[in-house]
Amino acid sequence: MTDVHLGMPELPAPDYPADVRERLEADAREVIARYPDSRSALLPLLHLVQAEEGHVTRTGIRFCAEMLGLTTAEVSAVFTFYTMYRRKPSGDYQVGVCTNTLCAVMGGDAILEALQQHLGIGNGETTEDGKITLEHIECNAACDYAPVVMVNWEFFDNQTPQSAQQLVDDLRAGRTVEPTRGAPLCTFKETARILAGFPDTRPGAVEATGGAGPASLVGLRLAKGEQPPPGTDRAAPEAGPTVVPPREEGQ
Amino acid sequence: MTVDSPEKVLAPVLSAFWDQPNSWTLETYRRHEGYEGLRKAFAMRPDDLIALVKDSGLRGRGGAGFPTGMKWQFIPQGDDKPHYLVVNADESEPGTCKDIPLMFANPHALIEGIVIACYAIRSHHAFIYVRGEVVPVLRRIHHAVAEAYQAGYLGKNIQGTGFDLELTVHAGAGAYICGEETALLDSLEGRRGQPRLRPPFPAVAGLYACPTVVNNVESIASVPSILVRGKEWFRSMGSEKSPGFTLYSLSGHVANPGQYEAPLGVTLRQLLGISGGMRPGHRLKFWTPGGSSTPLLTDEHLDVPLDYEGVGAAGSMLGTKALQCFDETTCVVRAVTRWTEFYAHESCGKCTPCREGTYWLVQLLRDIEAGKGKHEDLDKLNDIADNINGKSFCALGDGAASPIFSSLKYFREEYEEHVTGRGCPFDPARSTAWADDNNHFTASQGVLAK
């Protein structure tokens, strides 16, 4: 018989297995203790259940509701508001291409199109091997590194269609991939746990890729009388600035 | 044309040691006057501290430019309610990219500022609400907060003063609207991030209905330097009404995008002058002074002083000082369509003008961009934007109207071209970062190119 959804109430979601539940409850209590009011822990707890299953399931919603004394409807209302929570199973690596205006114009649109063709998937879809979920994202506060690609919310700056294709090939082949700013990639689930407020304990993760990125240092270097660092010096301004005079001055 | 030297134009304070090894650590921060401001603050009475920050003239760096000290002063004292400081680290305004590198390279400046602010407003629990999509930054904040607890800058009886402060790091989950301070508070309370009606303002009824200060990252991180070097030093930069230094973020079709810290009032011409200008062979067409919600400016506005009053007088807003520069290869209709799609996507749905208005703007703009628009659509765009602007529940609606109004004002012919030419006359391939990689321009061509 065809499974027809009539909008009828579903049976309550199944609970986690006892050992998982016990572990998550301990984590949840630690999160809740950080706030004067327990409900403030809802966003981190949603990250936590996403870290367990890769997306927010009905079981996860039930868990959050029970821990915070809320109804599942209240939890669902919140979780569906925020774009970082996934509603369906997705890949180990979330590849997000910024297509807000500045990155789009600088090449983000071309990168997204190239990746869609290369991977044979559309926006929000996952490759068959379960490795990559591709999506376009909004401005990620790295406009001086445009065009930007994020993988599991680590920065891959100054991308091109070629570099982005190489990136997803490496990820699918299981090769180690390091961002331009951030730590060597962990899986989406592990990233979600950091977001829940549990610091990344991998050795070297905090130090990875050093201090500020090159574009962040351009002004400082100039102020110190140095040349801009290599890599950002796209225009070789050694022969003087190319500032454009206002219209009325004419040329 | 004479060009000021970079040393004269720029004034690195927050970014002064970002190039040092391990700049994000407590050890490096301490080598650069780190937590000296806090020591001085603890020697003062909280009310005097508030007065100092007020007298310095520091204004909010998150966009609105409200005086920071005044926000602190609004917190009622002796009211027996808990007070809270919430740092808005939800940097999401398109083009804005200053707080993220600041927290990545030097998170301790923020933490020191937080302790000072909490001591001033008599708060014992602070929160950093950082957007979730920046895990490398979250890592550094987690690390810095742990270091600060370890060193006795957070926790019980800080530095033996008897002052207690807990600091909670809270990651958001993807919602531009949570940068609006009351939506941020709702989100931090575990709800959908929707703005609240004001009054009551957060200073009276903020987090958990208690007196709350919500400050931007850069505002708070600027406070320790004022303590260390004094308000006169701070006022020696910028103007009477817009004193001090700030981070300008140059991005787009410029030779050297990046962070440029300078006294308020610097001009885009000066910043381009020291940084190599636009990319060779191209000229500036339009730019935003402070993110996509601030009305567009053009190459007529290169000499506008980039402070609160100067940009306001030019018909825009200083906003977040996100200087997104687009050259003549860029289609303004495409740019505005994309921003409008962003506002429609991020509209929280609470109020009708913004929810419905941004939806209809997108439909019209997509038609125009695809060559299916009509001439009367241009007036309709203006009309819809007018029905959003000032009539929405929060500033997101006003922000959505800004690119529409300003682009129609300066580039109406370009919209008309899309209508009469039944399509976009621009080649997007020419706008990409790699478009000119095979061409070799000389600097002189760069100056002369139209």
Interface residues (C-beta under 8 A of the other chain):
Chain A: R34 Y35 P36 D37 R39 S40 A41 L42 L43 P44 L46 H47 L68 A77 V78 F81 Y82 T83 M84 Y85 G96 T99 N100 T101 L102 A104 V105 M106 G107 D109 A110 I137 E138 C139 N140 A141 A142 C143 D144 Y145 A146 P147 M150 N152 W153 E154 F155 N158 T160 P179 R181 G182 A183 T191 I194 L195 A196 G197 P199 D200 A205 V206 E207 A208 T209 G211 A212 G213 P214 A215 S216 L217 V218 G219 L220 R221 L222 A223 K224 G225 P228 T232 D233 R234 A235 A236 P237 E238 A239 G240 P241 T242 V243 V244 P245 P246 R247 E248 Q251
Chain B: M1 V3 P6 E7 L10 A11 P12 S15 A16 W18 D19 Q20 P21 N22 S23 W24 P82 E91 S92 E93 P94 G95 T96 C97 D99 I100 P101 F104 A105 H125 R131 G132 E133 V134 V135 P136 L138 R139 R140 H142 H143 A146 T168 V169 H170 A171 G172 A173 G174 A175 Y176 S187 L188 E189 G190 R191 R192 G193 Y208 Y248 S249 L250 S251 G252 H253 A255 N256 P257 G258 Q259 Y260 E261 A262 R269 L272 G273 I274 S275 G276 G277 M278 R279 P280 R283 L284 S292 D299 E300 L302 D303 A322 Q324 F326 T330 R334 A335 R338 W339 F342 H345 E346 C348 P428 A429 S431 T432 A433 W434 T442 A443 S444 G446 V447 L448 K450
